[in-house]
Amino acid sequence: MRVVIVNTSDIVGGAAIAANRLLRALNRNGVEASMLVRDKKTNNPRVEQLPPSPLRRAKFVAERAQIYLKNGWSKNNLFGIDIFALGNDIADLPSVKRADVVHLHWVNQAMLSFRTLEKLMATGKRVVWTMHDMWPFTGICHCTTDCTHWRQNSETGCQMCPLLNKPGTHDLSAQIFAKKQRFFAQHQITMVGCSRWIAQMAAESKLLQGQKICSIPNPLDTQFYCSDDKTAERQKLGLPLDKTLIFFAAYKATDKNKGIDYLKEALELLAQQNPQSIEEVAVVVAGYEAEQLKDTMAVPVIPVGFIGDSTTMRQYYRASDLLAMPTLIDNLPNTIAEASACELPVVAFSVGGVPQMIDHDKTGMLVRYKDSVHLAECLNKMIHQTDRDAMGKAARQKAIHDYSEQAVAESYLRVYEECLNQPQR
């Protein structure tokens, strides 16, 4: 079987990393897979970049300009919404023509458009679409927050969008929602949520009624992500040997959606309740702008900046005692899966797809949403009372069972075969 995975990038962003890992998992498990991207950053020969074109960058800029103008000349949420207006024609590319299945992942920001996706569907190719965020079943947003217009029981569908500068009954969200309605009414696509949480929301959406929806997690190389000698890793990285190290990682460390403010509050409470924690605990912060957090917490902060390679990231997992992941919204974070495979227990808010990844008090701890007091309690318990080694071993077993390349590849192979056996709408 031949499969081509389509994503905007091959390695930049969580969806790209997940798609790239699926590429490897499929090829290691009997599927002839390739990847088609607009932005290629690796030298992987199985990853094909779109043919050179002077219009590629222009399409991206022009699409953002349309959003800027239609949003009342406002830069608000310029990258938080997408209109699928301008994209690249991939239907006639050799890799697509050869494929039995075209597997879409994150194809926004002028990778594909309604027109180019329609042309792809007209070829009769079977299409699978993995949902890394909510955009496929909303009007224009990647994250709905508290808005429910996209749901099946909504009388109107998307409109009055809270992300727009001038929301209205015929605003940009309503226009794109109507285009998606027409598209999904005419075409059959198998939609895959990489968490049960997002798959359930997709099933409740107004747009995807009648589409097949299932859930398959992102794959992980559990032979690469594994534990090693903690002391040796700390010595290599220059980290203190005598402290309990809490690891916090995000693309941008100061991103409020990753819960940094709640972590600060929890550590303040922890220091008040257990003053010795100030000497016993340190937080290792990875991500852009990590240096800005150096003197902002009640315990010492060790900023290490953005980590761009998986080998170094694995070192920090292995060197740490626990991962703090107080994200406010997430699908199926790669960080939790990677940490778990490295026998690193995780403390995280119970939100999005996170509860699927953590068995409370067995592989980590689930914290009440946006509850700094409960987060402090769980951190304190993890630092002083819990058998972290036993919890870490349980976390690894769960990671192997749920995310191993073989398990995920076999699940997708079943989906591909079902697609090929069903009549196309």
N, C-alpha and C positions, 0 to 999 in steps of 0.2 A: 504493500500500500504506500502511496505517495501523499504526503501532507506538506503544505506550505503554510507556515505560521507568519501572520502579517501583524506588524507592530510599528509604531512610529519610530522607536529607537531599538537598538539591540541590547543596550545595557544601562541606559540612563533612566532611573525611576523604578519604582517597585514592580510595575507591570512588565517593564522591559526585562528586569532580572528574572521574574517568574517565567516569562515567555522563553527566554534564553535557556533556562533550566529545563523547561519542557522539551525544547529542541534536543538537548543532550539526552534526556530520559527516553524520548521516543526512539532515537537512533541506537541507543544501547539496548532497546527491547523490541527490535524487529520491524520498526517502521522507518521508511526512507523519508526523512523530514529535512526541510530546508526552512530558511527564515528570510523574509523580505521586509526591508526597513527603509525609511527615508534617511535616518541619521545613523550611520555605521561608525562605531568607535573601536571595535575589536578587529582582529585579523582572522577571525574564524572563516574558513573557506565555505562553510555551509550557510553563511549569512550573506545574502545578496542585497546590495544597495540599489535603489531606484536609478535608472539611467540618468546621466548628468543632464541637467536642464537649468538654464538661467532663470526659469520661472518658479523653481521650487521655493526659494526664499521669498520671492515676491508674493506667492500665494499665501504663505504664512502671514506676512506683513499685511496683505490686503484683507485677509479674514479678520485679523485683530482690528484693523481699521474699521471694518464694517460693524463690529461689535461696539467699538468706541463711538461711532456716529449714531448707531441705532439705540445706544444706551444714553442718549442725551449728551453727547460729547463728554462722557465721563469715563475715567479710568478705573472706576470701582469694579472689582471682580472681573477685570479684563481677561484673566486666565482662569477664573473660577467657573466660566461658562464656555460653551462651544456651540457653534451654529451649523457645522458640517456643510459649509457653503462652497469651499474651494478645496480640491484634493487632486490626487494623482490617479491616472488611469492605469490600472494594473491588469486588466482582463486579458490583454494580448501579450503579456510578458511570458517568456518560455517557462519559467518556474510555475506560474499559475496554470498555464495550458497543460503542463505535464501532470499536475496534481489531481488526485482523486477527490481530496477534500481541501478546501481553503479555510484555514482556522484564524479568524480575526481575534485580536486581543485589544490593546488600547490604540485606536486608530484616529485620534483627534488631532487638533492643531494642524489642519491642512494636510494630513496624511491621506485620508479618503474624504469623499463628499457624498451627498445623496446621488448626484449624477453618476459618479464613478462606481458607487456601490450598486446602483441599478444596472449599470453595464456589466458588472461582474455577475449579478444574478441572472442576467439574460443569457449567459453562457451555459446555464444549466448545471453549473458546479454545485456540489453540496457544500454548504457553509455552516460552520460552527463558530459561535461567538462567545468568548469567555469575558465575563463582566468583572472587571477589576474595580469599578466604581459604579455609581448609579446612572451615569449618563445614558446608557442604552434604553432605559425605561422612564426617563424624565424628559422634560422639554429641552432645557439647555444646561442644567446644572450637573456637576459631578457629585455633589453632596447636597441632599435635600434639607438638612437640618430639621426644623420642625414643620416644614411645609408638607401638606398631604394632597395637593391638587392632582398629583400623578396617580393616585390610587384608583382602583377599580370603582369604588363607591363614590368617587367624585362626580358631580353632575356636569362639570365643565371641562375637566382636564386642566393642564397647566395654563395658568394666566395669573395676573396680579403677582408676578414673580418678585419675591422680597430681595432678590439679588440685583434687580434692575433699578436704575436711577428714577425712572418714571414708569412704574408698573401700571398695567391696565388690562382690560378684558381682551384686547387684541394686541398685546405687547409681543415682544420678541419670543418669549417662552411659548405663547399660544401659537404663534406662526410655525415654530419648529416642531411643536407637539403635533400639529395637524399634518405636517409633512411625514413625521414618523408614523402616524396612524395610517396614512395612505400606503406607506412602504410595507409595514408589517401586515396589512390586510391583503397584500398581493403576494407576499413571499413567505416561504417556510424556512426558518432558521432555528437550529438547536442552540439554545441559550444556556450557558454554563456559569454558575456562580462559583467562585473559588472559596466561598464559605456558605454554609447552610443559611446564614443570616441574610446574605444578599440574594440568594436563590429564592428564599421565602418572600422577600420584598418584591422581587421580579414577578413572582406568581400572583401577587396582590396588585400588580400595576394594571392600569387601564390599557396600556399599549401592547402588552405581550399576551393577552388572552388568545388562546389557540395555538401558541408556540410551545414546543417542548422545552421544559426547563429542568435542569438537574444541577447537582452540586458535586464538584471534584476539587480537592485542595491543590495548591501549588506544589510541585515536586521539590525535593531537596536531596542533595548528594550526602546521605548520612554516613558514608565512609570518609568523606572529607571533613564534614562537621562532626567532630567527636572530641572527647576530653583528652587532656594530657596533664603533665605535672604542673600544678598551679604555681609552685615556687619558682620553677625554672622559667615559666612564661613571664612572671613578674620581674625576674631578674633581667630577662631580655628586653622588656619594655621600660625598665627603670621605675617600676611601681613599688610602693612600700610593701614590705613583707609582713608587717605587724598590724595591719588594719583590715577590717572587713570592708571590702570594696563593692560598692553599688555601681553598676554600670547603667548609664543612660545614653541612648543613641538616637539621633534623628538627623534627617538631611540638613535641617537648620535647627540647631539646638534651642534657639530662642522662640521657635514656633509654638504659639500658645495652644494650637490644636493638638500638640504632642503632650500637653499637660504639665509643662515645666513649672507653672505657677503653683499647681497642686503639690508637686514634689517639694518645692521650696517650703510651702506651708506645713507639709507633713514632717519634714526634717526639723523645722523650727519646733513643732510639738514634741518630736522625739527628743530633741536636745533639752527641752524643758523638763520632760518626764524622766529622762536618763542623762544627766549632765555628763556622765563619763563617755557618752556616745561621741562627744566632740573630739575626744582623743582617740577613740576606738574605730571610728567610721570615716570613710572618705568616699566621695562620689567622682567617678571617672566619667567625664562628659565628652561624647564624640559628636561631631557635626560642625557645620559652618557656624560661626559666631559663638563657639564654645567659650572662647576667651572672655566674652562679655559676662559670663556667669561665674567667673573665678571667685569673686568676693561677695556673692549674693546669697549664700546659703549658710545655715547654722553649723554645718560641718565643712571640713576642707574640701575644695573642689579641684580636681586635676583635669584641666582641659587638654584634649589631645587633637582637636580640630577634626576636619572631615576625613573619614577613612574611605579611600577609594578602591581598595582591593580586598578581596575576600580572605586572603591569607592573614593579613594584619587584623581584620575584624575577628577572625577565628582566635587569634592570640588574645584579644581583649576578652572574648567570652571565656576562654580557658583560664585567664588570670583573675577573673572576677568571682565574687561569691554569690551575687544575685543580680538579676536584671530588673530595673524599675521601668515599667512601660505604662505610665498613666495617660495614654492617648485618649482623646475625647471622642474620636470617631475613626474606625479602621475596619477594613474588610477582613483580611487574613494576613496580618503583618509577617513579612519574611523574618524580621528580627526575632520574633518570639519562636518561630520554628527553628531558626539557626541556633539560638541560645539553648533551647531545649535539647537539641541534638548534641550540644556540647556539654550536657549535664549541668546546665545553669538554670536553676529554678527562677520563675518569673513572677513578679508582683504587678498586677495590672487592673485597671478598671474593667468592670463587667459591661462591655459595650461592643456593639457590632459583632464581628466574628470571633472576638477574643474568648468568650466562654467556651467555644468549641475547642480551643487550643489548650486550655488549662483545666485540670481537674483539681478543684479547690482542696487544699490541705494535702494533696497527693503529689502533684507535679509543680505546684506553685500556689499562688493565692489570688483569688478574685476579690476585688475591692468594690464596695458600693460606689456607684457612679458619682463623680465629682465630690466625694466625701474625703476631705483631707484628714479628718480625725480617724476614720477607718483605715486610710492609707498608712497613717503613722502607726496604728496598732499592728497592722500586718507587717510593716517593715520591722517594727520592734520584735515581733514574734519570730520573724525570719532571722533576725540578727542574733537573738539571745536564746531562743527556746527550741526552734525547729531543727531536726536532723537534716541539714541541707544536703548532705551527701546522698542520703536515701531518697530525698525528694528529687535530686538531680538525676539519679539513675532511673527513677520512674518517668521523669520527663523525657529522657532519651528513648526509653522503650515506647512511649507514646508517639514520639517523633518518627521512629522507624516504622511503626505500624501505620501511621496516618499519611506520612509524606514521602516515603521511600520512592525512588524513581520507578522501580518495578510496579509498585502498587498503583501509582498515578498513571503511568503509561498504559497499563492494562485497562484501567477505567476509561481512559480516552479512546483506546482502541475499540472498546465496546460501543462507545458513542459514535465513532466514525463508521463502524459497520452498520449500525442502525440507520444512520443517515443515508448510506448508499443503498440500503434495502427499501427505503420508503419512497413513495412517489413524490416527485417535486410539484409544489403548488404552481 
